[in-house]
Amino acid sequence: MSTPDAREQGPDARPAVLVVDDKENMLKLFARILGDAYAVTTAPDGARALALLSTRAFDVVVTDIQMPGADGFTVLREVKRSAPDTEVVLVTAYASVPKAVEAIKEGAYDYLSKPFDPDEVALVVARALERRRQRKDAAGLQARAARMPDFHGLLGTSPALRKTHALLAQVAARDLTVVLTGETGTGKELAARALHRESPRRDRPFVAVNCGALPADLVESELFGHAKGAFTGATGAKAGLFEEAHGGTLFLDEVGDLPLPVQVKLNRALQEKEVRRVGTTTPVTVDVRVVAATHRDLAAEVAQGRFREDLYYRLDGVTVRMPSLRERREDIPLLAMHFLSTAHRPELEGFTPEALQVLSAAPWPGNVRQLQNAVARAVAMAAGPRITPEDLPPESGPLRPAATPGALPTEALAKRPYREAVDQVRDAVSRDYLTALMQEFSGNVTHAAERAGMERESLHRLLKRYGVRTEDFKRGESS
């Protein structure tokens, strides 16, 4: 039995599923289970399936293993050869560890053992479709990363970063002092350089200094310069960074780390637009735009007496806060692909969907800098064509997802009968999937069923089976 070819049915926006089995009753069963959510085509044997695969594209192929002629493994190999993005689920009445391992190694997404639960079939196909969607998303990342807006090195398309781009562009033309705030690694120096390049001072020097890295006894000399003999070791006169930046921009990174005595002189330099080198009373006029950056809360530092109030108000012409990666998670996959493209591993095709999920969910306390380092380490460690979660650095933070609740450690699983162990893991994964689904849709079963690609009643049965209560996730919506 075979349903009409899709070309005869007309356009159908539903995902296309091909079911292959030499038992007509099995084809009818699969058509009943999947027919409402998917455009199902059935084939009575491997040869007919191969003919259909040569003329049509399918999202998922569900095929029996034991068939006369072209068996399920033949179908699997042809799908992976001609349409590698199509997911394959194998069905067998002779489940065994070797066959399961062989199927997964050859590219199968999962397998079903007869007799199976109809809800299990619907869930496996829904997960296979989600996996296919993730793969397609990952494949499109490289092109999107290449087109990613680049505001002087500040890369991203998220609303939070676009808002920052716009504010920087607006402030750049005004000769105001700017304070850049935000966590470490968010790109404050890039933002300072962007301000300089967008300003009328772009053709003059951009001078950057990390105030926290300067020795306390040399801070004043570095900023304002010194005369010959001003202190031991001053064998000649030296211009300070203010003079080096004359006509351009001076970027004072971690300005909150400046000693209080130097803060007094910095405030005077900003007010008078002149500096005095250490060891002399002769003023030197300077024309400098100051951009300061800090990860500290300067207002709190003022309240604690660690930062001068007059300097705080002198610096605070405009404050621009750089968003953390947690506020623009949609940029993480694009940034990861961008950093991968700059690595010297052209044979690497990209990231697995699981690796991108891990990257997107990580907390990233070190923000873009930490992400860049993590990708660089993964590039060095990757053994296959794509970066996997195992390639990502554990020292970059809790990058790996938590262990599946209810799943046993590998050693414990190995001590159980195969079917029992697999069932326990599958139940745990199913429970987690349903929990995440309800979380995303706030307990709305109708919308969740659409995402899962199954009927509302089927989803209700699964929720009941795995003990997931919709009321635990509702925020006023009706299901």
VMD Tcl script that draws the C-alpha trace (Angstrom):
set ca {
  {0.00 0.00 0.00}
  {1.22 3.48 -0.78}
  {-0.44 6.84 -0.41}
  {-0.41 9.04 -3.53}
  {2.83 10.76 -4.36}
  {3.09 14.32 -2.99}
  {3.19 15.67 -6.53}
  {-0.34 14.29 -6.98}
  {-1.57 15.49 -3.58}
  {-0.64 19.10 -4.16}
  {1.35 21.30 -1.79}
  {1.33 20.24 1.86}
  {3.10 22.41 4.41}
  {3.35 19.56 6.91}
  {6.65 17.72 7.41}
  {7.06 14.82 4.96}
  {7.50 11.35 6.47}
  {8.22 8.19 4.48}
  {7.27 4.89 6.18}
  {8.74 1.68 4.78}
  {7.52 -1.78 5.85}
  {6.63 -5.01 4.06}
  {3.61 -5.56 6.35}
  {0.49 -3.72 5.20}
  {-0.96 -3.65 8.71}
  {2.18 -1.86 9.95}
  {1.90 0.74 7.20}
  {-1.72 1.37 8.17}
  {-0.74 1.66 11.85}
  {1.98 4.19 11.14}
  {-0.37 6.16 8.86}
  {-2.93 6.32 11.69}
  {-0.36 7.38 14.28}
  {1.37 10.02 12.14}
  {-1.19 10.98 9.50}
  {-2.79 13.89 11.34}
  {0.47 15.74 12.00}
  {2.55 14.78 8.96}
  {2.27 14.25 5.21}
  {2.82 10.48 5.29}
  {3.91 8.46 2.27}
  {4.18 4.69 2.62}
  {6.24 2.15 0.69}
  {5.74 -1.67 0.84}
  {9.41 -2.54 0.38}
  {12.91 -1.11 0.17}
  {12.94 -0.97 -3.63}
  {9.82 1.22 -3.75}
  {11.30 3.40 -0.99}
  {14.50 3.90 -2.97}
  {12.46 4.90 -6.02}
  {10.54 7.48 -3.97}
  {13.74 8.80 -2.42}
  {15.19 9.43 -5.87}
  {12.32 11.74 -6.83}
  {11.17 13.32 -3.58}
  {12.56 14.94 -0.44}
  {11.49 13.67 2.97}
  {12.12 15.11 6.41}
  {12.06 11.74 8.20}
  {12.19 8.14 6.98}
  {10.82 5.41 9.27}
  {11.87 2.02 7.93}
  {11.67 -1.57 9.06}
  {15.02 -3.37 9.15}
  {13.92 -6.90 8.20}
  {12.51 -6.76 4.66}
  {13.09 -8.92 1.59}
  {15.35 -7.38 -1.04}
  {16.56 -3.94 0.00}
  {16.41 -3.99 3.79}
  {16.30 -1.08 6.25}
  {20.07 -0.67 6.34}
  {20.11 -0.32 2.55}
  {17.47 2.40 2.82}
  {19.45 4.08 5.62}
  {22.67 4.12 3.59}
  {20.95 5.53 0.51}
  {19.28 8.28 2.54}
  {22.60 9.26 4.12}
  {24.26 9.23 0.70}
  {21.66 11.22 -1.24}
  {19.90 13.29 1.46}
  {22.12 13.45 4.56}
  {19.86 16.01 6.24}
  {16.97 13.54 6.32}
  {16.64 11.75 9.66}
  {16.11 7.97 9.70}
  {14.37 5.93 12.39}
  {14.74 2.14 12.14}
  {12.07 -0.30 13.28}
  {12.86 -3.87 14.26}
  {11.35 -6.81 16.07}
  {14.82 -8.16 16.72}
  {16.32 -5.46 18.89}
  {19.87 -6.10 19.93}
  {22.86 -4.06 21.03}
  {24.90 -4.78 17.85}
  {22.06 -3.74 15.53}
  {21.36 -0.57 17.52}
  {25.04 0.39 17.57}
  {25.38 -0.36 13.87}
  {22.33 1.76 13.03}
  {23.52 4.76 15.05}
  {27.04 4.48 13.61}
  {25.63 4.55 10.10}
  {23.66 7.70 10.80}
  {20.27 6.58 12.13}
  {18.69 9.05 14.53}
  {16.99 6.38 16.68}
  {15.24 3.04 16.51}
  {11.91 1.59 17.63}
  {11.38 -1.96 18.86}
  {8.22 -3.89 18.10}
  {5.80 -3.89 19.78}
  {5.89 -0.12 20.34}
  {3.68 2.46 21.97}
  {1.98 4.81 19.46}
  {2.90 7.76 21.67}
  {6.51 6.64 21.58}
  {6.40 6.64 17.76}
  {4.98 10.17 17.71}
  {7.59 11.40 20.19}
  {10.56 9.83 18.37}
  {9.45 11.28 15.03}
  {8.88 14.69 16.64}
  {12.38 14.59 18.15}
  {13.86 13.52 14.81}
  {12.20 16.50 13.13}
  {13.53 18.81 15.81}
  {17.00 17.35 15.27}
  {16.66 18.00 11.53}
  {15.58 21.58 12.20}
  {18.60 22.08 14.45}
  {20.90 20.72 11.77}
  {19.43 23.06 9.17}
  {19.79 25.98 11.55}
  {23.41 25.07 12.18}
  {24.09 24.76 8.45}
  {22.76 28.27 7.87}
  {24.88 29.79 10.61}
  {28.00 30.20 8.52}
  {26.24 32.32 5.90}
  {24.50 34.36 8.58}
  {27.77 34.85 10.45}
  {29.39 36.15 7.27}
  {26.58 38.72 6.92}
  {26.60 39.66 10.60}
  {26.65 43.45 11.15}
  {30.12 44.59 12.20}
  {30.22 47.92 14.02}
  {33.98 48.36 14.28}
  {34.42 44.85 15.67}
  {31.27 44.77 17.82}
  {29.56 41.79 16.15}
  {25.95 40.75 16.59}
  {22.36 41.14 15.48}
  {20.53 41.07 18.82}
  {18.26 43.97 19.80}
  {20.46 44.69 22.85}
  {23.59 45.10 20.73}
  {21.83 47.03 17.94}
  {20.65 49.48 20.59}
  {24.25 49.85 21.80}
  {25.49 50.39 18.22}
  {22.95 53.17 17.74}
  {23.86 54.91 20.99}
  {27.59 54.75 20.25}
  {27.05 56.20 16.77}
  {24.92 58.99 18.21}
  {27.41 59.88 20.97}
  {30.52 59.62 18.78}
  {29.96 62.90 16.93}
  {29.58 64.84 20.19}
  {32.83 65.72 21.91}
  {31.65 64.48 25.30}
  {33.40 62.37 27.90}
  {31.95 58.85 27.78}
  {31.92 56.15 30.46}
  {31.58 52.57 29.22}
  {30.25 50.16 31.83}
  {29.63 46.42 31.76}
  {31.08 43.09 32.75}
  {34.56 42.01 31.80}
  {34.84 40.73 28.24}
  {31.85 42.62 26.86}
  {33.93 44.67 24.41}
  {34.44 47.99 26.16}
  {37.72 48.69 24.37}
  {36.12 47.85 21.01}
  {33.36 50.31 21.87}
  {35.96 52.97 22.72}
  {37.68 52.42 19.38}
  {34.30 52.60 17.64}
  {33.63 55.97 19.31}
  {37.01 57.22 18.09}
  {36.56 55.98 14.52}
  {33.07 57.47 14.26}
  {34.20 60.83 15.66}
  {35.80 63.87 13.97}
  {39.02 62.86 15.79}
  {39.33 59.64 13.77}
  {42.52 60.77 12.00}
  {44.29 61.61 15.25}
  {45.80 59.15 17.81}
  {43.82 56.63 19.80}
  {45.75 55.85 23.00}
  {44.59 53.11 25.38}
  {45.81 52.37 28.90}
  {44.63 49.90 31.54}
  {44.72 51.92 34.74}
  {44.57 48.79 36.87}
  {47.74 47.41 35.27}
  {49.90 50.49 36.02}
  {52.23 50.35 39.08}
  {50.85 52.72 41.71}
  {54.08 54.75 41.88}
  {54.17 55.26 38.11}
  {50.53 56.04 37.31}
  {50.96 59.80 37.46}
  {54.11 59.70 35.34}
  {52.44 57.48 32.72}
  {49.40 59.72 32.40}
  {50.99 63.16 32.66}
  {54.67 62.58 31.84}
  {57.75 63.59 33.82}
  {60.76 65.91 33.66}
  {64.34 64.71 33.62}
  {65.45 63.84 37.15}
  {61.92 63.97 38.55}
  {62.55 60.65 40.31}
  {65.15 57.90 40.41}
  {65.46 56.43 36.95}
  {64.02 59.47 35.13}
  {67.06 59.91 32.91}
  {65.21 62.08 30.44}
  {62.00 64.01 29.98}
  {59.01 61.97 28.83}
  {55.60 62.96 27.50}
  {52.61 61.31 29.18}
  {49.67 59.57 27.57}
  {47.59 62.77 27.57}
  {50.18 64.44 25.37}
  {50.47 61.35 23.13}
  {46.71 61.46 22.58}
  {46.66 65.20 21.78}
  {43.94 65.87 19.20}
  {42.60 62.33 19.53}
  {41.07 59.98 22.10}
  {42.49 58.71 25.40}
  {40.88 55.48 26.59}
  {41.21 54.96 30.35}
  {40.27 51.33 30.94}
  {39.37 50.32 34.51}
  {39.40 53.95 35.60}
  {37.94 52.88 38.94}
  {41.32 51.40 39.86}
  {43.12 54.77 39.85}
  {44.61 55.81 43.23}
  {42.78 58.69 44.90}
  {45.72 61.17 44.60}
  {45.87 60.58 40.85}
  {42.09 61.01 40.62}
  {42.54 64.57 41.93}
  {45.03 65.41 39.16}
  {42.96 63.68 36.51}
  {39.95 65.75 37.48}
  {42.01 68.95 37.20}
  {43.40 67.88 33.81}
  {39.87 67.33 32.49}
  {38.70 70.64 33.91}
  {41.64 72.81 32.83}
  {42.49 70.87 29.62}
  {46.13 70.92 30.62}
  {48.60 68.67 32.39}
  {51.78 69.18 34.42}
  {54.56 66.68 34.05}
  {55.91 65.20 37.29}
  {58.83 67.37 38.45}
  {57.73 70.59 36.74}
  {55.16 73.34 37.26}
  {54.87 74.26 33.60}
  {51.39 73.42 32.22}
  {51.03 71.70 28.84}
  {47.77 72.32 26.99}
  {46.12 69.15 25.71}
  {43.09 68.60 23.48}
  {41.91 65.12 24.32}
  {38.59 63.34 24.36}
  {38.52 60.93 27.30}
  {36.60 57.67 27.13}
  {36.67 55.77 30.43}
  {35.63 52.21 31.14}
  {34.99 50.22 34.28}
  {33.35 47.02 35.42}
  {32.76 48.64 38.82}
  {29.68 50.55 39.97}
  {31.29 54.00 40.22}
  {28.34 55.46 42.13}
  {28.81 52.76 44.77}
  {32.56 53.41 44.77}
  {31.85 57.10 45.44}
  {29.55 56.18 48.34}
  {32.33 53.98 49.78}
  {34.89 56.78 49.46}
  {36.99 54.87 46.91}
  {36.27 57.18 43.99}
  {36.12 60.97 44.02}
  {32.67 62.43 43.56}
  {33.91 65.42 41.55}
  {35.76 63.14 39.10}
  {32.70 60.88 38.85}
  {30.54 63.78 37.68}
  {33.33 65.11 35.44}
  {33.58 61.78 33.63}
  {29.88 61.06 33.47}
  {29.00 63.01 30.32}
  {27.32 59.99 28.73}
  {27.22 56.44 30.08}
  {26.97 53.50 27.67}
  {26.39 50.07 29.18}
  {27.76 47.13 27.19}
  {25.32 44.17 27.30}
  {26.51 40.81 28.55}
  {26.24 37.66 26.43}
  {23.41 36.50 28.71}
  {21.41 39.48 27.43}
  {22.03 38.61 23.78}
  {22.11 34.84 23.62}
  {20.86 34.89 20.03}
  {24.30 36.25 19.07}
  {26.21 33.32 20.60}
  {25.91 30.83 17.68}
  {26.83 33.56 15.18}
  {29.83 34.65 17.24}
  {30.94 31.03 17.65}
  {30.81 30.52 13.86}
  {32.68 33.79 13.33}
  {35.46 32.73 15.71}
  {35.58 29.31 14.05}
  {35.96 30.95 10.63}
  {39.05 32.81 11.84}
  {40.74 29.62 13.08}
  {43.30 27.78 10.98}
  {41.25 24.56 10.68}
  {39.53 24.77 7.27}
  {38.54 21.11 7.49}
  {36.16 21.86 10.39}
  {32.60 22.16 9.06}
  {31.06 23.77 12.12}
  {29.36 22.75 15.37}
  {26.96 19.94 16.11}
  {23.47 21.13 17.16}
  {24.20 19.81 20.65}
  {27.38 21.88 20.90}
  {25.53 25.03 19.84}
  {22.86 24.31 22.43}
  {25.52 23.99 25.12}
  {27.22 27.21 24.02}
  {23.92 29.11 23.91}
  {22.91 27.96 27.40}
  {26.24 28.61 29.14}
  {26.44 31.53 31.64}
  {29.61 33.10 30.12}
  {30.80 35.23 33.06}
  {33.75 36.25 30.84}
  {31.37 37.12 27.99}
  {32.68 37.44 24.41}
  {36.31 37.04 25.44}
  {35.52 33.76 27.23}
  {33.45 32.50 24.29}
  {36.29 33.27 21.88}
  {38.76 31.37 24.07}
  {36.36 28.44 24.39}
  {35.97 28.19 20.61}
  {39.74 28.41 20.12}
  {40.24 25.54 22.56}
  {37.47 23.49 20.92}
  {39.06 24.03 17.49}
  {42.33 22.66 18.84}
  {40.67 19.64 20.47}
  {38.15 18.65 17.78}
  {38.92 15.26 16.22}
  {35.91 15.02 13.90}
  {34.59 17.30 11.18}
  {32.33 19.17 13.63}
  {32.85 20.50 17.14}
  {30.92 18.49 19.74}
  {30.05 19.24 23.39}
  {32.96 17.00 24.42}
  {35.37 19.36 22.64}
  {34.26 22.38 24.69}
  {36.45 23.40 27.64}
  {35.17 22.56 31.13}
  {37.35 25.34 32.59}
  {35.22 27.93 30.78}
  {32.40 27.38 33.25}
  {29.49 24.94 33.60}
  {29.14 24.46 29.86}
  {27.68 20.99 29.95}
  {24.00 20.43 30.58}
  {23.04 18.80 33.84}
  {22.79 15.03 33.88}
  {19.42 13.71 32.79}
  {17.22 13.29 35.89}
  {16.40 9.66 36.47}
  {19.14 8.37 34.17}
  {21.62 5.97 35.71}
  {25.39 6.38 35.52}
  {26.97 4.37 32.69}
  {28.39 1.79 35.12}
  {24.95 1.16 36.62}
  {23.30 0.97 33.21}
  {25.77 -1.70 32.11}
  {24.62 -3.92 34.97}
  {21.03 -3.99 33.76}
  {19.40 -5.90 30.89}
  {19.78 -3.90 27.69}
  {16.08 -3.24 27.07}
  {15.50 -2.23 30.69}
  {18.46 0.18 30.64}
  {17.46 1.74 27.33}
  {13.85 2.12 28.48}
  {14.95 3.92 31.64}
  {17.15 6.36 29.74}
  {14.47 6.93 27.11}
  {11.86 7.58 29.80}
  {14.14 10.12 31.46}
  {14.81 11.90 28.16}
  {11.10 11.89 27.30}
  {10.26 13.38 30.69}
  {12.86 16.11 30.25}
  {11.61 16.87 26.73}
  {8.02 17.21 27.92}
  {9.07 19.35 30.88}
  {11.03 21.70 28.60}
  {8.10 21.81 26.17}
  {5.64 22.79 28.89}
  {8.09 25.33 30.26}
  {8.44 27.01 26.85}
  {4.69 27.26 26.29}
  {3.72 27.97 29.92}
  {1.59 24.84 30.10}
  {-0.38 25.59 26.90}
  {-0.97 22.08 25.56}
  {-2.39 23.24 22.22}
  {0.69 25.26 21.29}
  {3.03 22.63 22.72}
  {1.36 19.91 20.64}
  {1.88 21.99 17.49}
  {5.59 22.32 18.28}
  {5.88 18.59 19.07}
  {4.07 17.69 15.85}
  {1.38 15.57 17.49}
  {-2.29 15.67 18.38}
  {-3.34 17.43 21.57}
  {-4.80 14.21 22.98}
  {-1.59 12.30 22.30}
  {0.42 14.93 24.12}
  {-2.01 14.78 27.06}
  {-1.47 11.00 27.25}
  {2.31 11.43 27.23}
  {2.16 14.12 29.92}
  {0.07 11.84 32.09}
  {2.33 8.85 31.41}
  {5.47 10.73 32.47}
  {3.90 12.62 35.36}
  {4.34 16.12 33.89}
  {1.58 18.42 35.16}
  {0.56 21.35 32.98}
  {-0.60 23.37 35.98}
  {2.97 23.56 37.23}
  {3.88 25.72 34.23}
  {0.84 27.91 33.70}
  {1.06 31.67 34.11}
  {-2.56 32.54 33.52}
  {-2.92 30.93 30.05}
  {-5.55 28.34 29.36}
  {-4.53 25.13 27.71}
}
mol new
graphics top color blue
foreach p $ca { graphics top sphere $p radius 0.5 }
foreach p [lrange $ca 0 end-1] q [lrange $ca 1 end] { graphics top cylinder $p $q radius 0.2 }
display resetview
